[in-house]
């Protein structure tokens, strides 16, 4: 769990073979509702910039190709 109370999850989108590491919009909405919106298809989306986080692929995460600041939040 990050200091802001959010958890990181590994997931993939339907029809996408790539895995990602990120936060869940429903959890973000409880902490910062303004950081959650809906995309053109009506799905919840997260404004990672507003949270000070990066949207990462699983490969980025496991290879360490990300900022150490992401880990400390």
HTML snippet that shows the backbone in 3Dmol.js (N, CA, C, O; Angstrom):
<script src="https://3Dmol.org/build/3Dmol-min.js"></script>
<div id="view" style="width:600px;height:400px;position:relative"></div>
<script>
const pdb = `
ATOM      1  N   UNK A   1       0.850  -1.173   0.000  1.00  0.00           N
ATOM      2  CA  UNK A   1       0.000   0.000   0.000  1.00  0.00           C
ATOM      3  C   UNK A   1       0.898   1.241   0.000  1.00  0.00           C
ATOM      4  O   UNK A   1       1.914   1.294   0.693  1.00  0.00           O
ATOM      5  N   UNK A   2       0.499   2.225  -0.790  1.00  0.00           N
ATOM      6  CA  UNK A   2       1.250   3.470  -0.851  1.00  0.00           C
ATOM      7  C   UNK A   2       0.851   4.368   0.325  1.00  0.00           C
ATOM      8  O   UNK A   2      -0.170   4.129   0.969  1.00  0.00           O
ATOM      9  N   UNK A   3       1.646   5.388   0.601  1.00  0.00           N
ATOM     10  CA  UNK A   3       1.379   6.278   1.721  1.00  0.00           C
ATOM     11  C   UNK A   3       0.017   6.949   1.630  1.00  0.00           C
ATOM     12  O   UNK A   3      -0.574   7.278   2.658  1.00  0.00           O
ATOM     13  N   UNK A   4      -0.488   7.155   0.430  1.00  0.00           N
ATOM     14  CA  UNK A   4      -1.779   7.819   0.258  1.00  0.00           C
ATOM     15  C   UNK A   4      -2.961   6.863   0.462  1.00  0.00           C
ATOM     16  O   UNK A   4      -4.112   7.268   0.299  1.00  0.00           O
ATOM     17  N   UNK A   5      -2.691   5.612   0.813  1.00  0.00           N
ATOM     18  CA  UNK A   5      -3.746   4.642   1.083  1.00  0.00           C
ATOM     19  C   UNK A   5      -4.179   3.829  -0.121  1.00  0.00           C
ATOM     20  O   UNK A   5      -5.022   2.942   0.005  1.00  0.00           O
ATOM     21  N   UNK A   6      -3.621   4.114  -1.278  1.00  0.00           N
ATOM     22  CA  UNK A   6      -3.974   3.370  -2.486  1.00  0.00           C
ATOM     23  C   UNK A   6      -3.122   2.115  -2.618  1.00  0.00           C
ATOM     24  O   UNK A   6      -1.976   2.074  -2.170  1.00  0.00           O
ATOM     25  N   UNK A   7      -3.695   1.105  -3.235  1.00  0.00           N
ATOM     26  CA  UNK A   7      -2.971  -0.125  -3.550  1.00  0.00           C
ATOM     27  C   UNK A   7      -2.577  -0.104  -5.017  1.00  0.00           C
ATOM     28  O   UNK A   7      -3.225   0.556  -5.829  1.00  0.00           O
ATOM     29  N   UNK A   8      -1.521  -0.823  -5.357  1.00  0.00           N
ATOM     30  CA  UNK A   8      -1.133  -1.037  -6.745  1.00  0.00           C
ATOM     31  C   UNK A   8      -1.665  -2.399  -7.170  1.00  0.00           C
ATOM     32  O   UNK A   8      -1.665  -3.354  -6.394  1.00  0.00           O
ATOM     33  N   UNK A   9      -2.116  -2.467  -8.414  1.00  0.00           N
ATOM     34  CA  UNK A   9      -2.641  -3.712  -8.956  1.00  0.00           C
ATOM     35  C   UNK A   9      -1.988  -4.013 -10.293  1.00  0.00           C
ATOM     36  O   UNK A   9      -1.591  -3.110 -11.030  1.00  0.00           O
ATOM     37  N   UNK A  10      -1.888  -5.293 -10.589  1.00  0.00           N
ATOM     38  CA  UNK A  10      -1.487  -5.718 -11.928  1.00  0.00           C
ATOM     39  C   UNK A  10      -2.761  -6.149 -12.634  1.00  0.00           C
ATOM     40  O   UNK A  10      -3.546  -6.922 -12.085  1.00  0.00           O
ATOM     41  N   UNK A  11      -2.969  -5.660 -13.833  1.00  0.00           N
ATOM     42  CA  UNK A  11      -4.196  -5.966 -14.565  1.00  0.00           C
ATOM     43  C   UNK A  11      -3.953  -5.841 -16.054  1.00  0.00           C
ATOM     44  O   UNK A  11      -2.900  -5.375 -16.489  1.00  0.00           O
ATOM     45  N   UNK A  12      -4.937  -6.261 -16.829  1.00  0.00           N
ATOM     46  CA  UNK A  12      -4.913  -6.013 -18.264  1.00  0.00           C
ATOM     47  C   UNK A  12      -6.326  -5.737 -18.727  1.00  0.00           C
ATOM     48  O   UNK A  12      -7.304  -6.171 -18.117  1.00  0.00           O
ATOM     49  N   UNK A  13      -6.403  -5.014 -19.805  1.00  0.00           N
ATOM     50  CA  UNK A  13      -7.694  -4.658 -20.380  1.00  0.00           C
ATOM     51  C   UNK A  13      -8.194  -5.792 -21.262  1.00  0.00           C
ATOM     52  O   UNK A  13      -7.400  -6.535 -21.839  1.00  0.00           O
ATOM     53  N   UNK A  14      -9.504  -5.922 -21.363  1.00  0.00           N
ATOM     54  CA  UNK A  14     -10.102  -6.933 -22.236  1.00  0.00           C
ATOM     55  C   UNK A  14      -9.600  -6.702 -23.660  1.00  0.00           C
ATOM     56  O   UNK A  14      -9.671  -5.590 -24.184  1.00  0.00           O
ATOM     57  N   UNK A  15      -9.097  -7.758 -24.271  1.00  0.00           N
ATOM     58  CA  UNK A  15      -8.599  -7.680 -25.635  1.00  0.00           C
ATOM     59  C   UNK A  15      -7.160  -7.200 -25.757  1.00  0.00           C
ATOM     60  O   UNK A  15      -6.645  -7.089 -26.869  1.00  0.00           O
ATOM     61  N   UNK A  16      -6.506  -6.916 -24.647  1.00  0.00           N
ATOM     62  CA  UNK A  16      -5.122  -6.431 -24.646  1.00  0.00           C
ATOM     63  C   UNK A  16      -4.246  -7.493 -24.009  1.00  0.00           C
ATOM     64  O   UNK A  16      -4.568  -7.998 -22.933  1.00  0.00           O
ATOM     65  N   UNK A  17      -3.150  -7.836 -24.652  1.00  0.00           N
ATOM     66  CA  UNK A  17      -2.250  -8.867 -24.119  1.00  0.00           C
ATOM     67  C   UNK A  17      -1.273  -8.309 -23.098  1.00  0.00           C
ATOM     68  O   UNK A  17      -0.676  -9.062 -22.328  1.00  0.00           O
ATOM     69  N   UNK A  18      -1.109  -7.000 -23.087  1.00  0.00           N
ATOM     70  CA  UNK A  18      -0.167  -6.335 -22.182  1.00  0.00           C
ATOM     71  C   UNK A  18      -0.752  -6.226 -20.773  1.00  0.00           C
ATOM     72  O   UNK A  18      -1.938  -5.943 -20.604  1.00  0.00           O
ATOM     73  N   UNK A  19       0.096  -6.455 -19.764  1.00  0.00           N
ATOM     74  CA  UNK A  19      -0.297  -6.221 -18.374  1.00  0.00           C
ATOM     75  C   UNK A  19       0.200  -4.849 -17.949  1.00  0.00           C
ATOM     76  O   UNK A  19       1.195  -4.344 -18.469  1.00  0.00           O
ATOM     77  N   UNK A  20      -0.511  -4.251 -16.990  1.00  0.00           N
ATOM     78  CA  UNK A  20      -0.173  -2.922 -16.481  1.00  0.00           C
ATOM     79  C   UNK A  20      -0.134  -2.953 -14.962  1.00  0.00           C
ATOM     80  O   UNK A  20      -0.680  -3.861 -14.335  1.00  0.00           O
ATOM     81  N   UNK A  21       0.517  -1.955 -14.376  1.00  0.00           N
ATOM     82  CA  UNK A  21       0.519  -1.762 -12.928  1.00  0.00           C
ATOM     83  C   UNK A  21      -0.085  -0.393 -12.690  1.00  0.00           C
ATOM     84  O   UNK A  21       0.363   0.604 -13.256  1.00  0.00           O
ATOM     85  N   UNK A  22      -1.094  -0.355 -11.856  1.00  0.00           N
ATOM     86  CA  UNK A  22      -1.739   0.921 -11.595  1.00  0.00           C
ATOM     87  C   UNK A  22      -2.671   0.860 -10.406  1.00  0.00           C
ATOM     88  O   UNK A  22      -2.656  -0.093  -9.627  1.00  0.00           O
ATOM     89  N   UNK A  23      -3.475   1.887 -10.281  1.00  0.00           N
ATOM     90  CA  UNK A  23      -4.418   2.005  -9.180  1.00  0.00           C
ATOM     91  C   UNK A  23      -5.835   1.760  -9.694  1.00  0.00           C
ATOM     92  O   UNK A  23      -6.086   1.828 -10.897  1.00  0.00           O
ATOM     93  N   UNK A  24      -6.745   1.479  -8.790  1.00  0.00           N
ATOM     94  CA  UNK A  24      -8.135   1.222  -9.153  1.00  0.00           C
ATOM     95  C   UNK A  24      -8.947   2.504  -8.980  1.00  0.00           C
ATOM     96  O   UNK A  24      -8.898   3.156  -7.937  1.00  0.00           O
ATOM     97  N   UNK A  25      -9.690   2.845 -10.022  1.00  0.00           N
ATOM     98  CA  UNK A  25     -10.462   4.094 -10.027  1.00  0.00           C
ATOM     99  C   UNK A  25     -11.410   4.184  -8.833  1.00  0.00           C
ATOM    100  O   UNK A  25     -11.580   5.263  -8.264  1.00  0.00           O
ATOM    101  N   UNK A  26     -12.022   3.084  -8.450  1.00  0.00           N
ATOM    102  CA  UNK A  26     -12.961   3.113  -7.328  1.00  0.00           C
ATOM    103  C   UNK A  26     -12.260   3.517  -6.029  1.00  0.00           C
ATOM    104  O   UNK A  26     -12.830   4.254  -5.225  1.00  0.00           O
ATOM    105  N   UNK A  27     -11.027   3.040  -5.816  1.00  0.00           N
ATOM    106  CA  UNK A  27     -10.259   3.426  -4.626  1.00  0.00           C
ATOM    107  C   UNK A  27      -9.836   4.885  -4.713  1.00  0.00           C
ATOM    108  O   UNK A  27      -9.928   5.624  -3.733  1.00  0.00           O
ATOM    109  N   UNK A  28      -9.373   5.297  -5.883  1.00  0.00           N
ATOM    110  CA  UNK A  28      -8.947   6.685  -6.075  1.00  0.00           C
ATOM    111  C   UNK A  28     -10.112   7.627  -5.794  1.00  0.00           C
ATOM    112  O   UNK A  28      -9.930   8.676  -5.175  1.00  0.00           O
ATOM    113  N   UNK A  29     -11.301   7.259  -6.243  1.00  0.00           N
ATOM    114  CA  UNK A  29     -12.486   8.095  -6.056  1.00  0.00           C
ATOM    115  C   UNK A  29     -12.805   8.378  -4.603  1.00  0.00           C
ATOM    116  O   UNK A  29     -13.372   9.425  -4.290  1.00  0.00           O
ATOM    117  N   UNK A  30     -12.457   7.474  -3.716  1.00  0.00           N
ATOM    118  CA  UNK A  30     -12.694   7.690  -2.287  1.00  0.00           C
ATOM    119  C   UNK A  30     -11.698   8.672  -1.684  1.00  0.00           C
ATOM    120  O   UNK A  30     -11.993   9.330  -0.686  1.00  0.00           O
ATOM    121  N   UNK A  31     -10.506   8.771  -2.298  1.00  0.00           N
ATOM    122  CA  UNK A  31      -9.452   9.641  -1.776  1.00  0.00           C
ATOM    123  C   UNK A  31      -9.427  10.984  -2.493  1.00  0.00           C
ATOM    124  O   UNK A  31      -9.274  12.029  -1.860  1.00  0.00           O
ATOM    125  N   UNK A  32      -9.578  10.955  -3.827  1.00  0.00           N
ATOM    126  CA  UNK A  32      -9.536  12.179  -4.640  1.00  0.00           C
ATOM    127  C   UNK A  32     -10.519  12.036  -5.811  1.00  0.00           C
ATOM    128  O   UNK A  32     -10.118  11.664  -6.914  1.00  0.00           O
ATOM    129  N   UNK A  33     -11.793  12.329  -5.573  1.00  0.00           N
ATOM    130  CA  UNK A  33     -12.812  12.152  -6.624  1.00  0.00           C
ATOM    131  C   UNK A  33     -12.505  12.914  -7.916  1.00  0.00           C
ATOM    132  O   UNK A  33     -12.900  12.475  -8.996  1.00  0.00           O
ATOM    133  N   UNK A  34     -11.815  14.035  -7.821  1.00  0.00           N
ATOM    134  CA  UNK A  34     -11.504  14.828  -9.013  1.00  0.00           C
ATOM    135  C   UNK A  34     -10.491  14.123  -9.917  1.00  0.00           C
ATOM    136  O   UNK A  34     -10.327  14.519 -11.070  1.00  0.00           O
ATOM    137  N   UNK A  35      -9.812  13.092  -9.423  1.00  0.00           N
ATOM    138  CA  UNK A  35      -8.824  12.361 -10.216  1.00  0.00           C
ATOM    139  C   UNK A  35      -9.458  11.216 -11.004  1.00  0.00           C
ATOM    140  O   UNK A  35      -8.755  10.474 -11.691  1.00  0.00           O
ATOM    141  N   UNK A  36     -10.786  11.065 -10.911  1.00  0.00           N
ATOM    142  CA  UNK A  36     -11.491   9.994 -11.605  1.00  0.00           C
ATOM    143  C   UNK A  36     -12.491  10.594 -12.577  1.00  0.00           C
ATOM    144  O   UNK A  36     -13.228  11.521 -12.239  1.00  0.00           O
ATOM    145  N   UNK A  37     -12.507  10.058 -13.778  1.00  0.00           N
ATOM    146  CA  UNK A  37     -13.464  10.499 -14.799  1.00  0.00           C
ATOM    147  C   UNK A  37     -13.972   9.301 -15.569  1.00  0.00           C
ATOM    148  O   UNK A  37     -13.731   8.156 -15.186  1.00  0.00           O
ATOM    149  N   UNK A  38     -14.669   9.564 -16.643  1.00  0.00           N
ATOM    150  CA  UNK A  38     -15.162   8.499 -17.525  1.00  0.00           C
ATOM    151  C   UNK A  38     -14.592   8.717 -18.917  1.00  0.00           C
ATOM    152  O   UNK A  38     -14.528   9.844 -19.409  1.00  0.00           O
ATOM    153  N   UNK A  39     -14.180   7.623 -19.541  1.00  0.00           N
ATOM    154  CA  UNK A  39     -13.665   7.739 -20.906  1.00  0.00           C
ATOM    155  C   UNK A  39     -14.832   7.752 -21.898  1.00  0.00           C
ATOM    156  O   UNK A  39     -15.996   7.721 -21.498  1.00  0.00           O
ATOM    157  N   UNK A  40     -14.514   7.798 -23.178  1.00  0.00           N
ATOM    158  CA  UNK A  40     -15.559   7.914 -24.214  1.00  0.00           C
ATOM    159  C   UNK A  40     -16.505   6.714 -24.247  1.00  0.00           C
ATOM    160  O   UNK A  40     -17.611   6.807 -24.779  1.00  0.00           O
ATOM    161  N   UNK A  41     -16.068   5.584 -23.677  1.00  0.00           N
ATOM    162  CA  UNK A  41     -16.902   4.386 -23.635  1.00  0.00           C
ATOM    163  C   UNK A  41     -17.659   4.241 -22.310  1.00  0.00           C
ATOM    164  O   UNK A  41     -18.378   3.265 -22.099  1.00  0.00           O
ATOM    165  N   UNK A  42     -17.487   5.218 -21.429  1.00  0.00           N
ATOM    166  CA  UNK A  42     -18.183   5.188 -20.147  1.00  0.00           C
ATOM    167  C   UNK A  42     -17.442   4.479 -19.035  1.00  0.00           C
ATOM    168  O   UNK A  42     -17.964   4.358 -17.927  1.00  0.00           O
ATOM    169  N   UNK A  43     -16.220   4.002 -19.308  1.00  0.00           N
ATOM    170  CA  UNK A  43     -15.443   3.329 -18.276  1.00  0.00           C
ATOM    171  C   UNK A  43     -14.759   4.358 -17.383  1.00  0.00           C
ATOM    172  O   UNK A  43     -14.398   5.443 -17.840  1.00  0.00           O
ATOM    173  N   UNK A  44     -14.583   4.012 -16.102  1.00  0.00           N
ATOM    174  CA  UNK A  44     -13.861   4.892 -15.192  1.00  0.00           C
ATOM    175  C   UNK A  44     -12.400   4.980 -15.607  1.00  0.00           C
ATOM    176  O   UNK A  44     -11.810   3.996 -16.052  1.00  0.00           O
ATOM    177  N   UNK A  45     -11.827   6.157 -15.460  1.00  0.00           N
ATOM    178  CA  UNK A  45     -10.410   6.352 -15.767  1.00  0.00           C
ATOM    179  C   UNK A  45      -9.782   7.191 -14.664  1.00  0.00           C
ATOM    180  O   UNK A  45     -10.468   7.930 -13.958  1.00  0.00           O
ATOM    181  N   UNK A  46      -8.472   7.064 -14.530  1.00  0.00           N
ATOM    182  CA  UNK A  46      -7.724   7.754 -13.477  1.00  0.00           C
ATOM    183  C   UNK A  46      -6.769   8.753 -14.099  1.00  0.00           C
ATOM    184  O   UNK A  46      -6.086   8.446 -15.075  1.00  0.00           O
ATOM    185  N   UNK A  47      -6.723   9.947 -13.532  1.00  0.00           N
ATOM    186  CA  UNK A  47      -5.760  10.973 -13.933  1.00  0.00           C
ATOM    187  C   UNK A  47      -4.490  10.754 -13.102  1.00  0.00           C
ATOM    188  O   UNK A  47      -4.360  11.278 -11.996  1.00  0.00           O
ATOM    189  N   UNK A  48      -3.563   9.975 -13.655  1.00  0.00           N
ATOM    190  CA  UNK A  48      -2.338   9.629 -12.935  1.00  0.00           C
ATOM    191  C   UNK A  48      -1.491  10.867 -12.642  1.00  0.00           C
ATOM    192  O   UNK A  48      -0.855  10.941 -11.591  1.00  0.00           O
ATOM    193  N   UNK A  49      -1.473  11.822 -13.542  1.00  0.00           N
ATOM    194  CA  UNK A  49      -0.705  13.050 -13.308  1.00  0.00           C
ATOM    195  C   UNK A  49      -1.199  13.768 -12.067  1.00  0.00           C
ATOM    196  O   UNK A  49      -0.393  14.261 -11.279  1.00  0.00           O
ATOM    197  N   UNK A  50      -2.510  13.835 -11.879  1.00  0.00           N
ATOM    198  CA  UNK A  50      -3.072  14.509 -10.706  1.00  0.00           C
ATOM    199  C   UNK A  50      -2.611  13.827  -9.415  1.00  0.00           C
ATOM    200  O   UNK A  50      -2.426  14.484  -8.391  1.00  0.00           O
ATOM    201  N   UNK A  51      -2.432  12.518  -9.474  1.00  0.00           N
ATOM    202  CA  UNK A  51      -1.989  11.757  -8.304  1.00  0.00           C
ATOM    203  C   UNK A  51      -0.475  11.770  -8.141  1.00  0.00           C
ATOM    204  O   UNK A  51       0.042  11.322  -7.117  1.00  0.00           O
ATOM    205  N   UNK A  52       0.241  12.280  -9.143  1.00  0.00           N
ATOM    206  CA  UNK A  52       1.701  12.265  -9.093  1.00  0.00           C
ATOM    207  C   UNK A  52       2.276  10.886  -9.360  1.00  0.00           C
ATOM    208  O   UNK A  52       3.375  10.569  -8.907  1.00  0.00           O
ATOM    209  N   UNK A  53       1.531  10.060 -10.099  1.00  0.00           N
ATOM    210  CA  UNK A  53       1.951   8.694 -10.398  1.00  0.00           C
ATOM    211  C   UNK A  53       2.162   8.513 -11.896  1.00  0.00           C
ATOM    212  O   UNK A  53       1.728   9.333 -12.706  1.00  0.00           O
ATOM    213  N   UNK A  54       2.837   7.424 -12.245  1.00  0.00           N
ATOM    214  CA  UNK A  54       3.006   7.054 -13.651  1.00  0.00           C
ATOM    215  C   UNK A  54       2.170   5.827 -13.948  1.00  0.00           C
ATOM    216  O   UNK A  54       2.048   4.931 -13.113  1.00  0.00           O
ATOM    217  N   UNK A  55       1.597   5.790 -15.138  1.00  0.00           N
ATOM    218  CA  UNK A  55       0.899   4.616 -15.646  1.00  0.00           C
ATOM    219  C   UNK A  55       1.965   3.711 -16.243  1.00  0.00           C
ATOM    220  O   UNK A  55       2.640   4.113 -17.190  1.00  0.00           O
ATOM    221  N   UNK A  56       2.138   2.496 -15.718  1.00  0.00           N
ATOM    222  CA  UNK A  56       3.242   1.627 -16.117  1.00  0.00           C
ATOM    223  C   UNK A  56       2.762   0.311 -16.706  1.00  0.00           C
ATOM    224  O   UNK A  56       1.726  -0.227 -16.316  1.00  0.00           O
ATOM    225  N   UNK A  57       3.538  -0.192 -17.651  1.00  0.00           N
ATOM    226  CA  UNK A  57       3.320  -1.565 -18.090  1.00  0.00           C
ATOM    227  C   UNK A  57       3.978  -2.483 -17.061  1.00  0.00           C
ATOM    228  O   UNK A  57       4.851  -2.062 -16.302  1.00  0.00           O
ATOM    229  N   UNK A  58       3.549  -3.727 -17.050  1.00  0.00           N
ATOM    230  CA  UNK A  58       4.158  -4.704 -16.141  1.00  0.00           C
ATOM    231  C   UNK A  58       5.650  -4.848 -16.448  1.00  0.00           C
ATOM    232  O   UNK A  58       6.463  -4.980 -15.534  1.00  0.00           O
ATOM    233  N   UNK A  59       6.006  -4.823 -17.727  1.00  0.00           N
ATOM    234  CA  UNK A  59       7.421  -4.939 -18.094  1.00  0.00           C
ATOM    235  C   UNK A  59       8.235  -3.778 -17.537  1.00  0.00           C
ATOM    236  O   UNK A  59       9.360  -3.977 -17.077  1.00  0.00           O
ATOM    237  N   UNK A  60       7.676  -2.557 -17.573  1.00  0.00           N
ATOM    238  CA  UNK A  60       8.368  -1.410 -16.965  1.00  0.00           C
ATOM    239  C   UNK A  60       8.569  -1.645 -15.479  1.00  0.00           C
ATOM    240  O   UNK A  60       9.639  -1.375 -14.935  1.00  0.00           O
ATOM    241  N   UNK A  61       7.532  -2.149 -14.829  1.00  0.00           N
ATOM    242  CA  UNK A  61       7.575  -2.367 -13.376  1.00  0.00           C
ATOM    243  C   UNK A  61       8.660  -3.379 -13.001  1.00  0.00           C
ATOM    244  O   UNK A  61       9.487  -3.107 -12.131  1.00  0.00           O
ATOM    245  N   UNK A  62       8.658  -4.531 -13.646  1.00  0.00           N
ATOM    246  CA  UNK A  62       9.614  -5.573 -13.275  1.00  0.00           C
ATOM    247  C   UNK A  62      11.037  -5.238 -13.708  1.00  0.00           C
ATOM    248  O   UNK A  62      11.994  -5.708 -13.092  1.00  0.00           O
ATOM    249  N   UNK A  63      11.191  -4.434 -14.755  1.00  0.00           N
ATOM    250  CA  UNK A  63      12.539  -4.088 -15.205  1.00  0.00           C
ATOM    251  C   UNK A  63      13.117  -2.907 -14.425  1.00  0.00           C
ATOM    252  O   UNK A  63      14.305  -2.603 -14.535  1.00  0.00           O
ATOM    253  N   UNK A  64      12.267  -2.245 -13.636  1.00  0.00           N
ATOM    254  CA  UNK A  64      12.745  -1.104 -12.871  1.00  0.00           C
ATOM    255  C   UNK A  64      12.813   0.171 -13.679  1.00  0.00           C
ATOM    256  O   UNK A  64      13.452   1.133 -13.253  1.00  0.00           O
ATOM    257  N   UNK A  65      12.165   0.207 -14.848  1.00  0.00           N
ATOM    258  CA  UNK A  65      12.195   1.384 -15.726  1.00  0.00           C
ATOM    259  C   UNK A  65      11.143   2.398 -15.284  1.00  0.00           C
ATOM    260  O   UNK A  65      10.266   2.774 -16.061  1.00  0.00           O
ATOM    261  N   UNK A  66      11.239   2.832 -14.034  1.00  0.00           N
ATOM    262  CA  UNK A  66      10.299   3.798 -13.484  1.00  0.00           C
ATOM    263  C   UNK A  66      11.007   4.610 -12.408  1.00  0.00           C
ATOM    264  O   UNK A  66      12.103   4.258 -11.973  1.00  0.00           O
ATOM    265  N   UNK A  67      10.392   5.666 -11.995  1.00  0.00           N
ATOM    266  CA  UNK A  67      10.970   6.549 -10.985  1.00  0.00           C
ATOM    267  C   UNK A  67      10.865   5.921  -9.607  1.00  0.00           C
ATOM    268  O   UNK A  67       9.824   5.355  -9.274  1.00  0.00           O
ATOM    269  N   UNK A  68      11.897   6.004  -8.808  1.00  0.00           N
ATOM    270  CA  UNK A  68      11.857   5.515  -7.437  1.00  0.00           C
ATOM    271  C   UNK A  68      10.801   6.257  -6.633  1.00  0.00           C
ATOM    272  O   UNK A  68      10.291   5.722  -5.649  1.00  0.00           O
ATOM    273  N   UNK A  69      10.464   7.471  -7.029  1.00  0.00           N
ATOM    274  CA  UNK A  69       9.443   8.239  -6.321  1.00  0.00           C
ATOM    275  C   UNK A  69       8.097   7.521  -6.348  1.00  0.00           C
ATOM    276  O   UNK A  69       7.301   7.659  -5.419  1.00  0.00           O
ATOM    277  N   UNK A  70       7.845   6.766  -7.393  1.00  0.00           N
ATOM    278  CA  UNK A  70       6.585   6.029  -7.497  1.00  0.00           C
ATOM    279  C   UNK A  70       6.461   5.020  -6.356  1.00  0.00           C
ATOM    280  O   UNK A  70       5.378   4.819  -5.806  1.00  0.00           O
ATOM    281  N   UNK A  71       7.566   4.400  -6.014  1.00  0.00           N
ATOM    282  CA  UNK A  71       7.549   3.389  -4.958  1.00  0.00           C
ATOM    283  C   UNK A  71       7.297   3.991  -3.591  1.00  0.00           C
ATOM    284  O   UNK A  71       6.689   3.344  -2.738  1.00  0.00           O
ATOM    285  N   UNK A  72       7.742   5.198  -3.364  1.00  0.00           N
ATOM    286  CA  UNK A  72       7.677   5.768  -2.031  1.00  0.00           C
ATOM    287  C   UNK A  72       6.349   6.434  -1.720  1.00  0.00           C
ATOM    288  O   UNK A  72       6.122   6.847  -0.583  1.00  0.00           O
ATOM    289  N   UNK A  73       5.475   6.546  -2.694  1.00  0.00           N
ATOM    290  CA  UNK A  73       4.195   7.233  -2.446  1.00  0.00           C
ATOM    291  C   UNK A  73       3.224   6.346  -1.718  1.00  0.00           C
ATOM    292  O   UNK A  73       2.102   6.763  -1.430  1.00  0.00           O
TER     293      UNK A  73
END
`;
const viewer = $3Dmol.createViewer("view");
viewer.addModel(pdb, "pdb");
viewer.setStyle({}, {cartoon: {color: "spectrum"}});
viewer.zoomTo();
viewer.render();
</script>
